């Protein structure tokens, strides 16, 4: 089964409904002392030692100009929208393989 990833930017986010706005106002008005942390246990020093900085880091994109063989470009475009993202994914996979890492 093929799934479609949905992503938004600040410009394309759907507008909040009035009910959502009211809910956010109600949450913002509550004091911090009412926050229930019982389902979020405090991390131990041992857990902090194993923490990874930047694990969810999203690299900054830079615009470039690159020459690609016409048949390669047509193959990428034939797979649908997002050919530039596919180029990036292919290059990232090869980069990580060269560095001896996995995705």
Short mmCIF file of the C-alpha atoms (twelve columns), coordinates in Angstrom:
data_MODEL
# 
_entry.id   MODEL 
# 
loop_
_atom_site.group_PDB 
_atom_site.id 
_atom_site.type_symbol 
_atom_site.label_atom_id 
_atom_site.label_alt_id 
_atom_site.label_comp_id 
_atom_site.label_asym_id 
_atom_site.label_seq_id 
_atom_site.Cartn_x 
_atom_site.Cartn_y 
_atom_site.Cartn_z 
_atom_site.pdbx_PDB_model_num 
ATOM 1   C CA . UNK A 1   0.000   0.000  0.000   1 
ATOM 2   C CA . UNK A 2   1.358   3.390  -0.965  1 
ATOM 3   C CA . UNK A 3   0.955   6.160  1.599   1 
ATOM 4   C CA . UNK A 4   1.170   9.878  1.010   1 
ATOM 5   C CA . UNK A 5   3.074   12.077 3.419   1 
ATOM 6   C CA . UNK A 6   1.326   15.324 4.215   1 
ATOM 7   C CA . UNK A 7   3.460   18.258 5.265   1 
ATOM 8   C CA . UNK A 8   2.659   21.863 5.970   1 
ATOM 9   C CA . UNK A 9   4.589   25.088 6.149   1 
ATOM 10  C CA . UNK A 10  3.541   28.146 8.108   1 
ATOM 11  C CA . UNK A 11  2.050   29.495 4.892   1 
ATOM 12  C CA . UNK A 12  0.015   26.363 4.080   1 
ATOM 13  C CA . UNK A 13  -1.307  25.413 7.517   1 
ATOM 14  C CA . UNK A 14  -5.099  25.229 7.625   1 
ATOM 15  C CA . UNK A 15  -6.716  27.936 9.749   1 
ATOM 16  C CA . UNK A 16  -7.713  27.032 13.300  1 
ATOM 17  C CA . UNK A 17  -11.392 26.644 13.998  1 
ATOM 18  C CA . UNK A 18  -13.001 28.784 16.685  1 
ATOM 19  C CA . UNK A 19  -13.321 25.668 18.884  1 
ATOM 20  C CA . UNK A 20  -9.573  25.018 18.539  1 
ATOM 21  C CA . UNK A 21  -8.798  28.644 19.403  1 
ATOM 22  C CA . UNK A 22  -11.052 28.454 22.483  1 
ATOM 23  C CA . UNK A 23  -9.314  25.249 23.583  1 
ATOM 24  C CA . UNK A 24  -5.878  26.855 23.205  1 
ATOM 25  C CA . UNK A 25  -6.998  29.926 25.202  1 
ATOM 26  C CA . UNK A 26  -8.309  27.672 27.981  1 
ATOM 27  C CA . UNK A 27  -5.038  25.728 28.093  1 
ATOM 28  C CA . UNK A 28  -2.941  28.915 28.134  1 
ATOM 29  C CA . UNK A 29  -4.988  30.260 31.054  1 
ATOM 30  C CA . UNK A 30  -4.264  27.216 33.256  1 
ATOM 31  C CA . UNK A 31  -1.430  27.578 35.762  1 
ATOM 32  C CA . UNK A 32  1.633   25.332 35.398  1 
ATOM 33  C CA . UNK A 33  0.825   23.786 38.776  1 
ATOM 34  C CA . UNK A 34  -2.154  22.039 37.157  1 
ATOM 35  C CA . UNK A 35  0.018   20.161 34.645  1 
ATOM 36  C CA . UNK A 36  -0.051  16.434 35.371  1 
ATOM 37  C CA . UNK A 37  3.413   14.923 34.835  1 
ATOM 38  C CA . UNK A 38  2.492   11.483 36.230  1 
ATOM 39  C CA . UNK A 39  2.623   9.870  32.778  1 
ATOM 40  C CA . UNK A 40  5.964   11.523 31.964  1 
ATOM 41  C CA . UNK A 41  8.566   10.100 34.341  1 
ATOM 42  C CA . UNK A 42  11.584  12.231 35.118  1 
ATOM 43  C CA . UNK A 43  14.717  11.215 33.222  1 
ATOM 44  C CA . UNK A 44  17.564  9.749  35.238  1 
ATOM 45  C CA . UNK A 45  21.226  10.733 34.923  1 
ATOM 46  C CA . UNK A 46  21.841  7.373  33.224  1 
ATOM 47  C CA . UNK A 47  19.230  8.172  30.565  1 
ATOM 48  C CA . UNK A 48  20.746  11.611 29.977  1 
ATOM 49  C CA . UNK A 49  24.155  9.979  29.385  1 
ATOM 50  C CA . UNK A 50  22.662  8.024  26.471  1 
ATOM 51  C CA . UNK A 51  20.912  11.077 24.980  1 
ATOM 52  C CA . UNK A 52  21.794  12.102 21.430  1 
ATOM 53  C CA . UNK A 53  22.089  15.747 20.446  1 
ATOM 54  C CA . UNK A 54  20.649  16.586 17.051  1 
ATOM 55  C CA . UNK A 55  18.889  13.263 16.492  1 
ATOM 56  C CA . UNK A 56  15.873  15.010 14.975  1 
ATOM 57  C CA . UNK A 57  17.874  17.754 13.292  1 
ATOM 58  C CA . UNK A 58  16.527  18.715 9.889   1 
ATOM 59  C CA . UNK A 59  19.307  19.881 7.570   1 
ATOM 60  C CA . UNK A 60  19.051  23.310 5.987   1 
ATOM 61  C CA . UNK A 61  18.327  23.160 2.260   1 
ATOM 62  C CA . UNK A 62  20.465  25.127 -0.198  1 
ATOM 63  C CA . UNK A 63  19.525  25.904 -3.752  1 
ATOM 64  C CA . UNK A 64  22.046  24.745 -6.353  1 
ATOM 65  C CA . UNK A 65  22.317  24.335 -10.084 1 
ATOM 66  C CA . UNK A 66  23.346  20.869 -11.204 1 
ATOM 67  C CA . UNK A 67  23.608  19.226 -14.587 1 
ATOM 68  C CA . UNK A 68  21.967  15.815 -14.796 1 
ATOM 69  C CA . UNK A 69  21.757  13.476 -17.775 1 
ATOM 70  C CA . UNK A 70  18.440  13.955 -19.570 1 
ATOM 71  C CA . UNK A 71  17.415  10.297 -19.240 1 
ATOM 72  C CA . UNK A 72  18.110  10.371 -15.497 1 
ATOM 73  C CA . UNK A 73  16.013  13.512 -15.081 1 
ATOM 74  C CA . UNK A 74  13.150  12.047 -17.121 1 
ATOM 75  C CA . UNK A 75  13.237  8.876  -15.004 1 
ATOM 76  C CA . UNK A 76  13.055  10.924 -11.796 1 
ATOM 77  C CA . UNK A 77  10.227  13.111 -13.103 1 
ATOM 78  C CA . UNK A 78  8.302   10.084 -14.405 1 
ATOM 79  C CA . UNK A 79  7.900   8.905  -10.812 1 
ATOM 80  C CA . UNK A 80  5.665   11.892 -10.027 1 
ATOM 81  C CA . UNK A 81  5.995   15.076 -8.045  1 
ATOM 82  C CA . UNK A 82  9.002   15.565 -5.810  1 
ATOM 83  C CA . UNK A 83  11.854  14.659 -8.128  1 
ATOM 84  C CA . UNK A 84  14.183  17.115 -6.377  1 
ATOM 85  C CA . UNK A 85  13.438  15.472 -3.025  1 
ATOM 86  C CA . UNK A 86  14.172  12.087 -4.604  1 
ATOM 87  C CA . UNK A 87  17.509  13.404 -5.887  1 
ATOM 88  C CA . UNK A 88  18.317  14.556 -2.346  1 
ATOM 89  C CA . UNK A 89  17.269  11.192 -0.863  1 
ATOM 90  C CA . UNK A 90  19.439  9.284  -3.348  1 
ATOM 91  C CA . UNK A 91  22.434  11.517 -2.624  1 
ATOM 92  C CA . UNK A 92  21.879  11.249 1.151   1 
ATOM 93  C CA . UNK A 93  21.683  7.435  0.959   1 
ATOM 94  C CA . UNK A 94  24.967  7.335  -0.963  1 
ATOM 95  C CA . UNK A 95  26.608  9.826  1.392   1 
ATOM 96  C CA . UNK A 96  25.643  7.795  4.454   1 
ATOM 97  C CA . UNK A 97  26.781  4.570  2.780   1 
ATOM 98  C CA . UNK A 98  30.147  6.166  2.045   1 
ATOM 99  C CA . UNK A 99  30.397  7.280  5.669   1 
ATOM 100 C CA . UNK A 100 29.463  3.772  6.851   1 
ATOM 101 C CA . UNK A 101 26.162  4.814  8.450   1 
ATOM 102 C CA . UNK A 102 22.587  3.661  8.026   1 
ATOM 103 C CA . UNK A 103 19.450  5.723  7.457   1 
# 
